């Protein structure tokens, strides 16, 4: 969106000027930036992912005879899978078979029982309903635009799953949507979904940031103005919100080769701009289609993916 927007979730809406994407700050900006560039490495190579508080033993309990017993905390069992028969009133309400789409969890808006309350939702965007071509068979792509694969049926559809009503619906937001794409990234920032990158019928999508504002009953698309150079067009990368503030984009493929670069955008600092980071330590190899998850303590975990020729076994 060609508007002056700062990224503030939920309570910081600027309905006259567009979406705001700034997440709440728990630390001063300089401290946050320093944390991004110099992540605490006290655990050393091969160290534990747990914080010092998490590594402490559970307090000792008495066995009734004056002897202290230490309770050892272990991992919890994962819940079992279960099939959810979602409600689809009309065929077009359901997303149907597709690949390369994103599914993003968005928190509720307002307080339950009050006017204007909107329950938690899952937002599905884009994806391809058919694939043509094969990147391995076609060899090295002749241009970044082709990326060795064509997507037939790439979409810019938005589908919503209402967690409380167990119902799928197709929604048509206000504003100009992103171009049809798949293998893009999507991340929730408060009650907004940020879309970036991907590949569509015409090749690689632009690197613009698109925001789907879900604060109101009728969602609205915006395009966020970002200054300076950024990650550039790519697909198969990962993006996550770290520390409720920093959008981090890592890896992917620019149509010529897998990447391992790291980019950060501070959603609380204007004008918005991407910064290329040079993290210390041994990073992941160039890869695409990995997964990433941000922890509440500021760690960003990456797992899996594939390089130019094979599936990666490291996590």
N, C-alpha and C positions, 0 to 999 in steps of 0.2 A: 504494500500500500504506500502510495506516495504521500503519506501523512507523517506527522511528527509523533511517533508513538514510543512510549517506554513500556517495558514489559512487566506489568504488575498484575498478578492473578487476583481474581475475584473482587476484592474490596477496592482496588485501585483503578476502576474503570473510568475511561474518558469517553463518554458516549458521543460527545460532540466532535471529537477528533479521531476516533478509531480506537483500536485495541491497545492496551498497555500490557507489556509482558514482563514487568520487573517483579522478581520474586522477593519475599521478605528477607532482609539482611539480618544475620545473627552476629556478624563480625564487621569490622570496618573494611572498606574497599581495599585499602593497602594490604591488610592482613589476608583478605581473600585472594588477592592477586599473588601475593607471596606464597600462599599455600598451593596455588596451581603450579607455579614454576618450580617450587622446591618442596615437593611432597615429603612428609616425614619419612625418613628411611632408617629409623632406629632399629627396625627388626632385622635389617641386613639381608643379604642374599638368602633366599630360601626361608625367610622369616615367616612368622604366623600372620595371618590376615586379621586375627583378633586384636582388639584394642587391649591395653594393659588392664582395664577394668574387667574386660571379658575373660582375661586369662587368669584372674584370681580364683582361688578355690572358693567353693561355697562355704559359708560359715559353718563351723563345727557344731554338732548337736549332741546332747547328752544321751547316753544309752540307758539312763535310769540308775546306773551304778557308779556314777561319777566319772565314767570314762567318756572322753570326747570321741565322737565319730564324725569323720569328714564325708559329706555327701558328694559324690562325683557326678557332675552334671554331664549328660551325654546328649547326642542329637535326638531330636524328636522324630517320630515316625511320620513319613509323608502321608497326607490324607489320600484315600483311594479315589480313583477316577470314577466319575458318574456321568451318564448321558443326560443332557438337559434338552427336553423337547420344547424348544422355543416356539412362541406363537408368531406365525407369519400369515397375516390376514390376506394379503395380496402377493402374487408371485414376485412382483417387482420390489416388494419390501425386503425380501431376503437377498443377501449378497450373491448366493449361488456359487458354483465352482469357479475358482480363480487362484492365481498364484502371484507372489511378489507384492501383495498388498500389506498394509499395516493395520494393526488393531491396538488402540490406545485407550487406557483406562482414564476416565475423567471424573473427578470428585463431584459430589453434589453441590448445588448452588443454593445458598440460604439455609435456613433452619427448618427441619421437618415440622410440618403442621402450620407453617406460616405462609401467607400469600406469596406467590412467586417461587416457591420451593420447586427445584428440579432435582430429581434423584440421580444417583451415580449411573454412569453410562459407559459403554464401550463404543468407540468410534472407529469404524472401518473405512479406510480411504484407499481408492485406486486399486491397482493390481491389473493383471492381464488374464483374459478369459481364453486366450490361445497363444501359442508360441510358433514362430516360423524360423527356420534356419538353425544353425548350430555353431557356436563359437569355436569349438574344437575342429569341426570339419571345414569351416571357412578360413581357417588360418588366422594370421595376424590381420586385424581390421585395417582397412585402408585409411580410415579417418576416425577421429574421436566421435564423430556423429553416428557412425554405423555401429561401433562397439561390437561387431561380429555377430549381432543378433537383431532380428526385427520382432517387434511385438504386435501381433494382430489382436485387436480387441482390448488394448490398454484403455483404462477408463480413468475418469476423475469423479466417479460416483462416491457419495457419502452415505453410509448406512449406520444406523444407530441401534444398539441393543440396550434396552432399558433393564437394568439389573432388578429393579423392584417389581416390574410387571412381566418380566420374562418375555418381552416382545421386541421383535425386529421391526424397523421401519426405515424407509429411504427418505432422506431429508434433502431439501433443496435450499441451501443457504443463500442469503443475499450476497451481493458483491461478485467480483470476477474470480472464478475458481482457478486453481493451478491447471496446467495442461495435463492431459491424460498421461499417466506414468505408472511404472512398477519399479521394484527394487529401489525405492526411495527410502527415506527415514522419516519417522514421526515421533514426536516427544510431547508429553503433556507439560505445560507450564501453567499451574493453577487450573483454571477452567478453560484453557485454550490448548489447541493442538497445533504444534509447529511442524510444517512439512518442508522438506528440503531434498533437492537432488532427484535421482532416478533416471529412468530411460523410457522413452515412448516411441510412437510410430515414426517420428522424425529423427530419432537418435537420442542423445543425451539431453536431459532437461536442463534448463538454466539453473544456476546456483542460487537463485532468489529464495528468500525465506517467505513462505506463505503461512498465515495464521488463521485458523478457524476459531472464532470467538464463540464459545458456547454459553456465555453468561446469560443471554436472553433466550426466551422460548424459541425464537427464530434465529438460528445461528447466522453468522456473517463472516465472509472471507475478507481478509486484508493482506496486502503485500507489505512487508517490512523493509524499509529503506536501510541498507547497510553500506557504509562507506569503505572505500579502499579495496585491496585485493582480498580474496577469500579462498576457500578450499577449491573453488572451480567446479565445473560440471563433473559429476561422478555418479556411480551407482554401486549398490552392494556394500555401502559403508554402514557405519553405526553412528548413532547420536544419542546422547543422554543428557539430562539436566543434573549437574553436580552441585551439591551444596545449596539446592533450591535457588541457584543463581546463574551458574555458568553452563551454557550449551557447549558440549564437547563433541566434535566430529572427528572420527578416526577411520583411516583406511579406505577401502573401496577400490574402484577401478575407474580410471579416467578415459577409458576406451582404447588405451594403448598398453596399460600394464597395471598390475595390482599395486596398491599404495600402502604406506605405513605412517603417513604424516598425521600430526595431531593439531587440531585447531580449536580455539576457544572463543566464545562470544559472551561478554558480560551483559546480561539482560538488565542490569541496574545502572549501566553507564551509557550516557548519550554524548555524542552520536554513536550509534551502534557500529562496531567494527570487529572483524575477525582478527585474532592474533595467532600466529603460528608458534607453537610451543616446541621446545627442545628438551623433553624430559630426560633426567639422568637415569642411568641403569640400562639394563638390557630390555628393550621393548619387543613387542611381537613382530614377526616377520611381515612383509607386505602380504595383505590378504583381503578377501572380500567375503561377504555373507557370514561374518562372525556375529556374535551376540554380545551385548553389553548391558550392564546393570549398575546403577549408581547406588551406593549405600548411604545411609543417613549420616555416617561419620566422614563423608567426603571421598571415600575410595571409589574408583571406577573399575569394575571387574570386566575383563574381556575373556571370551572363551571361543574356541573352535574357529571355523571359517575354512577358506580354501585359498591356495595361491594360484598361480597361473596353470598348474598342471595337476594338482592333487589336493585331496582333503588334508587339512592340517590335523595332527594328532595332539598338539600341545594345548594346554588350557591355562 
